[in-house]
Amino acid sequence: MQQRKNFIPINESFVCDNCHKQVPKAQGTFRNHCPFCLYSKHVDDTLPGDRLSNCGGLMKPIRIEKDTKREWMIVHQCLKCQKISRNRIATDDDKKKLAKINESSSV
């Protein structure tokens, strides 16, 4: 069987493990973090959407950066295993929280 190399598109609602708010499906994209507190959950292993990680730790947003396609990304770090991952900022992400992360990461 050939191993998949591109991301697996998954767009589902969930309850955030950090702030406990109900997170709706994203509109026109795929959701992988909470738009309210910006935390994610370590569920993917090697490929976005593969849901193969056994870790399950909370992933804290630690900084904001631009990728090579000039898109803004949230950089998350798993609080359990320390894995770093990058996720595209969504249009409904809390702008004040994004600014606060950006300010604290540039100090």
Buried (B, 14 or more C-beta within 10 A) or exposed (E): EEEEEEEEEBBEEBEBBBEEEEBEEBEEEBBBBBBBBBBBBBBBEEBBBBEEBEBEBBBBBEBBEEEEEEEEBBBBBBBEEEBEBEBBBBEBBBEEBBEBBBEEEEE
